[in-house]
Amino acid sequence: MGIIATNENEIKIYYSSETSIGKQAYAYVSASEKKVLGIDVSKTKVPGSHWVEIADGLNIGGIQKLINREHPDFIKEYGDKKMDLDQHDWLRILEKHPETLAFPVVIMGKRMLMIKSPSDFVKYMEPDTTNQENPD
């Protein structure tokens, strides 16, 4: 990772408190025994460089995948037609309309996770005895 500071003993969550999944995911993450840093994108401006790093870390194929194009605010502003924009344009949409963030993103140490349902985080809170990472 590069720009976003990470710590094995801290969990960062990028979420929107304006969405039910954002609020619920934040509640699940807050139940963790680790220190939690919640970044509510509806109240805190997130730099474009962070969004680029998040999209790369999630390996989702670009900034546009972070945006919920079915969100009412997105449709109201940009319509429901398929848009062919460059990365810079998608960043501007996310910066101007953070409520369109498609899903919360959790950063735990070097891992970045998409939280598509609030309970997705639960499986990451429990120790994984079947697929432990190699410390080398």
N, C-alpha and C positions, 0 to 999 in steps of 0.2 A: 504494500500500500504506500501511498505517497503523501498526499496533502492532509487527509483526515487522520488525526491522531487516534491511535488505538491503544488499548490496554487489556490484557487478559483478564483483569479483575473488574472491568467495567463493561457495561452493555450500553450501546448507543442505539436509540430508536428514532428514525425519521418517520413522522406520522402527521396526519392532519386531524386535529381535534374536531373538525367540521364533518367528519365521516364516522359512521358507527363502527366500522372495522378499525379505524384509527384509535378511537377511544377504547375499544375493547382490547386491542392488541397492546396498547400502552398499559392497561390494567394488568394484563397477563405478565408483561415484562417487568412491571413494578413489583410483582410478587417474588421475583428472583432474589436470591440472597446476595447477589453482586450489586455493586453500585450501578445505578441507572442514570443515564443522561438522556432525557427526552428532548427531542428537537421537534417542536410543533411547527411544521412548515407554514401553517396559516398565520403564525405570529412571529416567526423568525425567518428572515431572508437567508436562504441557503445559496452560497455562491455557485455559479455554473460549474466551476472546477470540481466541486463536491459531487454534483449530479453526474458529471462525466465519470468520475472515479467510482461512484456507486453503480452506474450502468455497466462499466467495465468489470467491476468486482462481481456483479451478479451474472455476468456473461449472458446478457439477454439480447444483445444485438442492437443496441442503440438507445439513445435518450427517449425516443418516441415510445418505447415499450414501458416507460415509467408513467406514461400519461393515459388516463382513462378517457378515451375518446367518446365514451357513451355518457360521461358525466353531463348533467344538464347545463352547467356553466360553459363547458367546452362546446356543446352543440349550439347554445345560444350565441356564443361569440364567433365560432368558426364553421358552424353547420355540421351536417352529418355525412358529408361527402368525403371520400378518401382523399387525404392530403399527402402530397409528395414534397416534404420540406427537408432542408438540410439540418444538421445537428444544431447549429446556432439558432435557427428558428424554433426548433423544439425546446431548446433551453429557455428561450424568451417566453414561450407559452408557460412552461413550468414556473418560471420566475414571476410572471404576471398573474398566473392563476394556480397557485400552489394547491388549492383545493382539488385540482384534477389529478393529484398524485394517485396512481392506480392502486397502490398497496403500501403498507408500512414496510420499512427496511430496517432490519436489525443488524448491527455490527458487533460481533463478539470476537475480540482479538483480531485475528486475520480473516475470520469468516464473515461473509455478508449473506444475509438470508432474506428472501421475500416472504412476507407474512400475508398470505392470501385469505386466511381465516384466523380468527383470534387464537384458536387452539393449535395452530401450526407451531407456535413457539413452545408449547408444552413439551414436544418431543425433543427439543434442543436443551431444555432445562434438565432432563433426566440423563444420567450418565449412559453413554452408549457402549455397551460391553461387547457388541457384535462387530463393530466397525471402528475400532479405536485408531486414532491417527498415529502414525509412526513419528516419534519425537526426533528422528534424525534429520 
